[in-house]
């Protein structure tokens, strides 16, 4: 009889243990379970010391708890964690952040495929993630978040079909590890329409300075011409260093090209462009001087030309001649002061246009092959770029002798159409152009570097130095007000075109 009572007592204790407690686990040698109120309770204090629960009964109870529920639920921030039957912390994935009191446990745990689900008090399934899986998921999410923020912190742009991402501590990050052809979906109608936008903008920029020659007021004409010329000088200088030199260096240091044996390749090609510009102008000047010596002096010119006299007085800065204020009188000259018809000015403008044309055709190609994600941003930048560069070139073309509808119109027209021509070429090779190909990188890098050298020579020597520090320069003995206007315009051209270099 006593034996039967003991067995009955043990059965009742086991039944109470299974129904009232769950999530049983051990800390050291003491077993703990969670009661209906969600509180952790050491089971050893609830069972009389004389009553020994068989090991098989305890194991069965624990196994039942593990399979049926997770308990001891609590929150860490906005995330919910519970304790499974093994005493491990698991994460409960909820559809939304709970607003009321957090359930003490989730019961009816079951499996769907390889995932574990339990049932909340409202009868909905909630996913249970093991501690290791939860950590791995959070780690992946964190890495993706960091990657996304890193990408957002970078300045990404396309140049000649290659996406460059600079910033966030990275010198350059390629968007693809492959150097092969990357297929993209391009909005072709948009590109065709914007071709005419670039054509119109380039035309306005290059022809506007020529139309300003017709301004009726001499003083206004002189001020406007000074602003345009010096602003254009700043634009050319910034284009050479910020745009062309940087782009050439990006090409020659591209990972797909490999490591160059000669690290100064970009600088060497730029120096070659400077030397070729110098050589062209030097030989041209020698030819013009030789022809001038052989040409007979026109009778009327020889008779009326005044000979220099020791008693003759030069015009003072306070008594400027009227022609000094006109746009045509602001040209470069190597002979008598204020000689706008000197043919030597044509050489520098021809050299300048050669560098600009090489650059502009690449600009058009760059714009078209850029991905749709950057196309609109790059288009706005290119429109401003072409307008400013057109002003710079147009101001120098306007200084040349001759009527507007002459070779001057041809030179201006060539600049206006060259970028749309580059865009048309880009449209033709849109789906086959690979900016990461070695031959393409070498060709584009060389053209960019040569153009940079040409514009460095034109900007520093023919424009900046000749206007400001060489004898006979228009800014050499100019009034202080005009010097201030010219200096501010020069700096504005550098800064504005330099800012555009962030995107193009």
C-alpha positions as CSV (number, residue, x, y, z in Angstrom):
1,X,0.0,0.0,0.0
2,X,2.8,2.5,0.8
3,X,4.5,1.6,-2.4
4,X,1.4,2.3,-4.4
5,X,0.9,5.7,-2.7
6,X,4.5,6.7,-3.5
7,X,4.0,5.8,-7.2
8,X,0.7,7.8,-7.3
9,X,2.4,10.8,-5.7
10,X,5.2,10.7,-8.2
11,X,2.7,10.5,-11.1
12,X,0.8,13.5,-9.8
13,X,4.0,15.4,-9.3
14,X,5.1,14.6,-12.9
15,X,1.7,15.6,-14.2
16,X,1.8,18.9,-12.4
17,X,5.4,19.4,-13.6
18,X,4.4,18.8,-17.2
19,X,1.3,21.0,-17.1
20,X,2.4,23.9,-15.0
21,X,6.0,24.3,-16.0
22,X,7.7,24.5,-19.4
23,X,11.0,25.6,-20.9
24,X,12.9,23.5,-18.3
25,X,16.7,24.0,-18.4
26,X,19.6,23.7,-16.1
27,X,22.0,26.2,-14.6
28,X,24.9,24.1,-13.2
29,X,23.3,21.2,-11.3
30,X,19.9,23.0,-10.6
31,X,17.0,22.6,-13.0
32,X,14.8,25.6,-13.7
33,X,11.5,25.9,-15.4
34,X,9.1,28.7,-16.4
35,X,5.7,28.7,-14.8
36,X,2.4,30.0,-16.3
37,X,3.3,33.5,-15.1
38,X,6.5,33.4,-17.1
39,X,8.8,33.5,-14.1
40,X,11.8,31.2,-13.8
41,X,11.5,28.8,-10.9
42,X,14.0,26.3,-9.6
43,X,12.2,23.0,-9.6
44,X,14.3,21.5,-6.8
45,X,12.5,23.8,-4.2
46,X,9.1,22.6,-5.3
47,X,9.7,18.8,-5.0
48,X,10.1,17.3,-1.5
49,X,13.5,16.1,-0.8
50,X,12.2,12.6,0.0
51,X,10.5,12.3,-3.4
52,X,12.9,11.4,-6.2
53,X,11.6,11.8,-9.7
54,X,12.9,9.1,-12.0
55,X,15.4,10.2,-14.7
56,X,13.1,8.9,-17.4
57,X,10.2,11.0,-16.2
58,X,12.3,14.2,-16.1
59,X,13.7,13.6,-19.5
60,X,10.2,13.0,-20.9
61,X,8.9,16.1,-19.4
62,X,11.8,18.2,-20.7
63,X,11.5,16.8,-24.2
64,X,7.8,17.5,-24.2
65,X,8.4,21.1,-23.2
66,X,11.0,21.5,-25.9
67,X,8.7,20.3,-28.6
68,X,5.6,22.2,-27.5
69,X,6.5,25.7,-26.5
70,X,9.1,28.4,-26.0
71,X,8.8,30.4,-22.8
72,X,10.3,33.2,-20.8
73,X,9.7,35.6,-23.6
74,X,11.2,39.0,-23.2
75,X,12.3,41.9,-25.5
76,X,15.7,43.4,-26.4
77,X,14.8,46.8,-27.9
78,X,12.2,46.1,-30.6
79,X,13.1,42.4,-31.0
80,X,11.5,39.5,-29.0
81,X,13.5,36.6,-27.6
82,X,12.3,33.4,-25.7
83,X,13.9,30.3,-24.2
84,X,13.6,26.9,-25.8
85,X,13.6,23.6,-24.1
86,X,17.4,23.4,-24.1
87,X,17.7,26.7,-22.3
88,X,18.9,28.5,-25.4
89,X,17.7,31.9,-26.3
90,X,15.8,32.0,-29.6
91,X,14.4,35.0,-31.6
92,X,10.7,35.2,-32.3
93,X,10.1,36.9,-35.7
94,X,6.9,38.9,-35.4
95,X,5.0,40.5,-38.3
96,X,4.8,43.8,-36.4
97,X,6.2,45.2,-33.2
98,X,3.9,44.2,-30.3
99,X,2.2,47.2,-28.7
100,X,0.5,45.5,-25.7
101,X,1.8,43.1,-23.0
102,X,4.3,40.6,-24.4
103,X,3.1,37.0,-24.2
104,X,5.0,34.9,-21.6
105,X,5.2,31.9,-24.0
106,X,4.4,30.7,-27.5
107,X,3.0,27.2,-27.7
108,X,2.1,24.6,-30.3
109,X,5.5,24.6,-31.9
110,X,5.8,22.7,-35.1
111,X,7.9,22.6,-38.3
112,X,7.3,23.7,-41.9
113,X,10.1,22.3,-44.0
114,X,13.3,23.3,-42.2
115,X,11.8,26.2,-40.3
116,X,10.2,26.1,-36.8
117,X,7.0,27.9,-36.0
118,X,5.0,28.4,-32.8
119,X,1.5,29.8,-32.2
120,X,0.9,33.1,-30.4
121,X,-2.1,33.6,-28.1
122,X,-4.2,34.8,-31.1
123,X,-3.6,31.6,-33.0
124,X,-1.1,33.1,-35.6
125,X,2.1,31.4,-36.6
126,X,5.4,33.1,-35.6
127,X,8.8,31.9,-36.8
128,X,11.4,30.8,-34.3
129,X,15.0,31.4,-35.2
130,X,17.8,29.5,-33.4
131,X,20.5,31.6,-31.8
132,X,23.2,30.9,-34.4
133,X,20.8,31.5,-37.3
134,X,19.6,34.7,-35.7
135,X,23.1,35.9,-35.3
136,X,23.9,35.0,-38.9
137,X,20.8,36.8,-40.1
138,X,21.5,39.9,-38.1
139,X,25.1,39.8,-39.3
140,X,24.1,39.6,-42.9
141,X,21.6,42.4,-42.5
142,X,24.2,44.5,-40.8
143,X,26.7,43.8,-43.6
144,X,24.1,44.7,-46.2
145,X,23.3,47.9,-44.3
146,X,26.9,48.9,-44.1
147,X,27.4,48.0,-47.8
148,X,24.4,50.1,-48.7
149,X,25.6,53.1,-46.6
150,X,29.1,52.7,-48.0
151,X,27.7,52.8,-51.5
152,X,25.6,55.8,-50.7
153,X,28.6,57.6,-49.3
154,X,30.5,57.1,-52.5
155,X,30.5,59.4,-55.5
156,X,29.7,57.2,-58.4
157,X,29.8,58.3,-62.0
158,X,30.3,56.9,-65.5
159,X,33.2,57.9,-67.8
160,X,33.4,56.2,-71.2
161,X,31.2,53.3,-70.0
162,X,33.1,52.6,-66.8
163,X,31.4,53.2,-63.5
164,X,33.8,54.8,-61.0
165,X,32.9,55.0,-57.3
166,X,35.2,57.2,-55.2
167,X,34.8,58.0,-51.5
168,X,34.1,56.3,-48.2
169,X,37.7,55.5,-47.6
170,X,38.0,53.7,-51.0
171,X,40.3,55.0,-53.7
172,X,38.1,53.4,-56.4
173,X,35.6,50.6,-56.3
174,X,34.5,48.8,-59.5
175,X,30.8,48.0,-59.7
176,X,31.7,44.6,-61.3
177,X,34.6,42.3,-60.8
178,X,34.4,41.4,-64.5
179,X,36.1,43.4,-67.2
180,X,33.9,42.0,-69.9
181,X,31.0,43.6,-71.6
182,X,28.2,44.6,-69.2
183,X,24.6,44.5,-70.5
184,X,22.3,47.3,-69.5
185,X,18.9,48.5,-70.5
186,X,19.2,51.9,-72.1
187,X,16.5,54.5,-72.7
188,X,17.3,55.1,-76.4
189,X,14.5,57.6,-77.1
190,X,15.7,59.8,-74.2
191,X,19.2,59.8,-75.5
192,X,18.1,60.7,-79.0
193,X,16.0,63.6,-77.7
194,X,18.8,65.0,-75.5
195,X,21.2,64.9,-78.4
196,X,19.3,68.0,-79.8
197,X,19.4,69.6,-76.3
198,X,23.2,69.4,-76.2
199,X,23.3,70.7,-79.8
200,X,21.2,73.8,-78.9
201,X,23.2,74.5,-75.7
202,X,26.6,74.2,-77.4
203,X,25.4,76.5,-80.3
204,X,24.2,79.2,-77.9
205,X,27.4,79.1,-75.9
206,X,29.8,79.4,-78.8
207,X,27.8,81.9,-80.9
208,X,26.7,84.2,-78.1
209,X,30.1,86.1,-77.8
210,X,30.1,86.8,-81.5
211,X,26.7,88.4,-81.3
212,X,27.8,90.6,-78.3
213,X,30.2,92.3,-80.7
214,X,27.1,94.2,-82.0
215,X,26.4,95.8,-78.6
216,X,25.8,99.5,-79.2
217,X,27.6,100.9,-76.1
218,X,31.4,100.8,-76.2
219,X,31.8,100.7,-72.4
220,X,29.3,97.9,-72.0
221,X,30.9,96.0,-74.8
222,X,34.3,96.2,-73.1
223,X,33.0,95.1,-69.7
224,X,31.0,92.2,-71.1
225,X,34.0,91.1,-73.3
226,X,36.3,91.1,-70.3
227,X,34.0,89.0,-68.2
228,X,33.5,86.4,-71.0
229,X,37.1,86.2,-72.0
230,X,38.5,85.8,-68.4
231,X,35.7,83.5,-67.4
232,X,36.5,81.4,-70.5
233,X,40.2,81.3,-69.5
234,X,39.2,79.9,-66.1
235,X,36.9,77.3,-67.8
236,X,39.7,76.1,-70.1
237,X,42.2,75.8,-67.3
238,X,39.8,73.8,-65.1
239,X,38.8,71.6,-68.0
240,X,42.4,70.7,-68.6
241,X,43.3,69.8,-65.1
242,X,40.1,68.8,-63.3
243,X,38.3,67.0,-66.1
244,X,40.8,65.8,-68.8
245,X,43.8,65.0,-66.6
246,X,41.7,63.3,-64.0
247,X,39.8,61.2,-66.6
248,X,43.0,60.2,-68.3
249,X,44.4,59.1,-65.0
250,X,41.3,57.0,-64.3
251,X,41.8,55.2,-67.6
252,X,45.5,54.5,-67.2
253,X,45.0,53.3,-63.6
254,X,42.0,51.1,-64.3
255,X,42.3,47.6,-62.9
256,X,41.2,46.0,-66.2
257,X,44.2,47.6,-67.9
258,X,46.6,46.1,-65.4
259,X,49.6,47.7,-63.7
260,X,51.6,50.0,-66.0
261,X,55.3,49.6,-65.9
262,X,55.7,53.4,-66.2
263,X,53.6,55.0,-63.5
264,X,53.9,58.5,-65.0
265,X,52.2,57.6,-68.2
266,X,49.4,60.2,-67.8
267,X,51.8,63.0,-67.0
268,X,54.1,62.0,-69.9
269,X,51.2,62.1,-72.5
270,X,50.0,65.4,-71.1
271,X,53.5,66.8,-71.5
272,X,53.5,65.5,-75.1
273,X,50.3,67.5,-75.7
274,X,52.0,70.6,-74.4
275,X,55.0,70.1,-76.6
276,X,53.0,69.5,-79.7
277,X,51.0,72.7,-79.1
278,X,54.2,74.7,-78.6
279,X,55.7,73.1,-81.8
280,X,52.7,73.9,-83.9
281,X,52.5,77.5,-82.8
282,X,56.3,78.1,-83.1
283,X,56.5,76.7,-86.6
284,X,53.3,78.6,-87.6
285,X,54.7,81.9,-86.3
286,X,58.0,81.4,-88.1
287,X,56.1,80.8,-91.4
288,X,54.0,83.9,-90.9
289,X,57.0,86.1,-90.1
290,X,58.8,84.7,-93.2
291,X,55.9,85.5,-95.4
292,X,55.6,89.0,-93.9
293,X,59.2,89.8,-94.8
294,X,58.8,88.7,-98.4
295,X,55.4,90.4,-98.9
296,X,55.6,94.0,-100.4
297,X,54.4,96.8,-98.3
298,X,51.1,98.2,-99.5
299,X,51.7,101.7,-100.9
300,X,49.0,103.4,-98.9
301,X,50.0,101.7,-95.7
302,X,53.6,102.6,-96.1
303,X,52.8,106.3,-96.8
304,X,50.4,106.7,-93.9
305,X,52.2,104.6,-91.3
306,X,53.7,107.0,-88.7
307,X,57.3,106.5,-87.8
308,X,58.2,106.4,-84.1
309,X,59.5,109.7,-82.8
310,X,61.3,110.4,-79.6
311,X,58.9,113.2,-78.9
312,X,55.8,111.2,-79.6
313,X,53.6,110.4,-76.6
314,X,52.0,107.0,-76.0
315,X,48.3,107.0,-74.8
316,X,48.2,106.9,-71.1
317,X,45.9,104.6,-69.1
318,X,43.8,107.7,-68.3
319,X,43.3,108.4,-72.0
320,X,42.3,105.1,-73.6
321,X,41.5,105.0,-77.3
322,X,38.0,104.3,-78.2
323,X,38.8,101.0,-80.0
324,X,40.2,99.6,-76.8
325,X,36.7,99.2,-75.5
326,X,35.4,97.1,-78.4
327,X,35.5,93.3,-78.3
328,X,37.4,93.1,-81.6
329,X,40.2,95.3,-80.1
330,X,40.8,92.9,-77.2
331,X,42.7,90.2,-79.3
332,X,46.2,88.9,-78.8
333,X,48.9,90.7,-80.7
334,X,52.7,90.5,-81.2
335,X,53.2,93.7,-83.2
336,X,52.1,97.2,-82.6
337,X,49.6,97.6,-79.7
338,X,45.9,97.3,-80.6
339,X,46.5,95.4,-83.8
340,X,43.5,93.1,-84.0
341,X,44.2,91.9,-87.5
342,X,47.5,90.2,-86.6
343,X,47.1,86.6,-88.1
344,X,49.2,85.1,-85.3
345,X,46.0,85.0,-83.2
346,X,44.5,82.4,-85.5
347,X,47.1,79.9,-84.5
348,X,46.3,79.9,-80.8
349,X,42.6,79.7,-81.5
350,X,43.1,76.8,-83.9
351,X,45.1,74.9,-81.3
352,X,42.5,75.6,-78.6
353,X,39.7,74.3,-80.8
354,X,41.7,71.2,-81.6
355,X,42.0,70.3,-77.9
356,X,38.3,71.2,-77.3
357,X,37.1,69.1,-80.2
358,X,39.0,66.0,-79.0
359,X,37.5,66.4,-75.6
360,X,34.0,67.1,-76.8
361,X,33.7,64.0,-78.9
362,X,34.6,62.0,-75.9
363,X,32.1,63.9,-73.8
364,X,29.3,62.9,-76.2
365,X,30.4,59.2,-76.1
366,X,30.6,59.4,-72.3
367,X,27.1,60.7,-71.9
368,X,25.4,58.1,-74.1
369,X,27.0,55.0,-72.7
370,X,26.4,56.0,-69.1
371,X,23.8,53.8,-67.3
372,X,20.2,55.1,-66.9
373,X,20.7,55.6,-63.2
374,X,23.2,58.3,-63.8
375,X,22.2,59.6,-67.2
376,X,20.0,62.5,-66.2
377,X,22.4,63.8,-63.6
378,X,25.3,63.5,-66.1
379,X,23.2,65.2,-68.8
380,X,22.7,68.3,-66.7
381,X,26.4,68.5,-66.0
382,X,27.3,68.1,-69.6
383,X,24.9,70.8,-70.7
384,X,26.5,73.3,-68.3
385,X,30.0,72.1,-69.3
386,X,29.3,72.6,-73.0
387,X,27.8,76.0,-72.5
388,X,30.7,77.3,-70.5
389,X,33.3,75.8,-72.8
390,X,31.4,77.3,-75.8
391,X,31.6,80.7,-74.2
392,X,35.4,80.3,-73.7
393,X,35.9,79.3,-77.4
394,X,33.4,81.7,-78.8
395,X,35.0,84.7,-77.1
396,X,38.4,83.8,-78.7
397,X,36.8,83.2,-82.1
398,X,35.0,86.5,-81.9
399,X,38.4,88.3,-81.6
400,X,39.6,87.0,-85.0
401,X,39.3,89.4,-88.0
402,X,36.6,88.8,-90.6
403,X,32.8,88.7,-90.8
404,X,30.7,86.4,-88.7
405,X,29.5,84.4,-91.7
406,X,33.0,83.3,-92.7
407,X,35.5,80.8,-91.4
408,X,34.6,82.0,-87.9
409,X,31.1,80.5,-88.3
410,X,32.7,77.3,-89.5
411,X,34.9,77.1,-86.4
412,X,32.0,77.8,-84.1
413,X,29.7,75.4,-85.9
414,X,32.3,72.6,-85.6
415,X,32.3,72.9,-81.8
416,X,28.5,73.0,-81.7
417,X,28.0,69.7,-83.6
418,X,31.0,67.7,-82.4
419,X,29.4,66.6,-79.1
420,X,26.2,65.5,-80.7
421,X,28.4,63.6,-83.2
422,X,30.0,61.8,-80.3
423,X,26.6,61.0,-78.9
424,X,25.5,59.6,-82.3
425,X,28.6,57.3,-82.3
426,X,27.7,56.2,-78.8
427,X,24.2,55.3,-79.9
428,X,25.6,53.2,-82.7
429,X,27.8,51.1,-80.4
430,X,25.6,51.3,-77.3
431,X,25.2,47.6,-76.8
432,X,28.7,46.6,-77.9
433,X,30.8,49.2,-76.3
434,X,33.0,47.9,-73.5
435,X,34.7,50.7,-71.6
436,X,36.8,48.1,-69.6
437,X,38.5,46.7,-72.7
438,X,42.3,47.3,-72.7
439,X,42.5,48.9,-76.2
440,X,39.6,51.2,-75.3
441,X,41.1,52.3,-72.1
442,X,44.5,53.1,-73.8
443,X,42.8,55.0,-76.6
444,X,40.5,57.1,-74.4
445,X,43.2,57.7,-71.9
446,X,45.6,58.9,-74.6
447,X,43.1,61.2,-76.2
448,X,42.1,62.7,-72.8
449,X,45.7,63.3,-71.8
450,X,46.7,64.8,-75.2
451,X,43.6,67.1,-75.0
452,X,44.6,68.1,-71.4
453,X,48.1,69.0,-72.6
454,X,46.8,71.1,-75.5
455,X,44.4,73.0,-73.2
456,X,47.1,73.5,-70.6
457,X,49.3,75.3,-73.2
458,X,46.4,77.3,-74.6
459,X,45.0,78.2,-71.2
460,X,48.2,79.1,-69.4
461,X,50.3,80.6,-72.3
462,X,47.9,81.9,-75.0
463,X,45.1,83.1,-72.7
464,X,46.2,83.6,-69.1
465,X,49.8,84.8,-69.4
466,X,49.2,86.8,-72.7
467,X,46.3,88.7,-71.2
468,X,47.8,89.4,-67.8
469,X,51.6,89.4,-67.7
470,X,53.0,89.7,-71.3
471,X,53.8,93.0,-72.8
472,X,50.8,94.5,-74.6
473,X,48.3,92.3,-72.7
474,X,44.9,93.9,-72.2
475,X,45.0,93.5,-68.4
476,X,48.6,94.7,-68.0
477,X,47.8,98.4,-67.7
478,X,44.1,98.2,-67.3
479,X,42.1,100.2,-64.8
480,X,41.7,98.8,-61.3
481,X,37.9,98.3,-61.8
482,X,38.6,96.3,-65.0
483,X,41.3,94.2,-63.3
484,X,38.9,93.3,-60.5
485,X,36.1,92.3,-62.9
486,X,38.6,90.2,-64.9
487,X,40.1,88.6,-61.8
488,X,36.7,87.7,-60.4
489,X,35.6,86.3,-63.7
490,X,38.8,84.2,-64.1
491,X,38.3,82.6,-60.6
492,X,34.6,82.1,-61.3
493,X,35.4,80.1,-64.4
494,X,37.9,77.9,-62.5
495,X,35.5,77.3,-59.6
496,X,32.4,76.5,-61.6
497,X,34.0,74.2,-64.0
498,X,35.9,72.6,-61.1
499,X,32.7,71.9,-59.3
500,X,31.2,70.2,-62.4
501,X,34.2,67.9,-62.2
502,X,32.6,66.1,-59.3
503,X,30.1,64.5,-61.7
504,X,31.8,64.6,-65.1
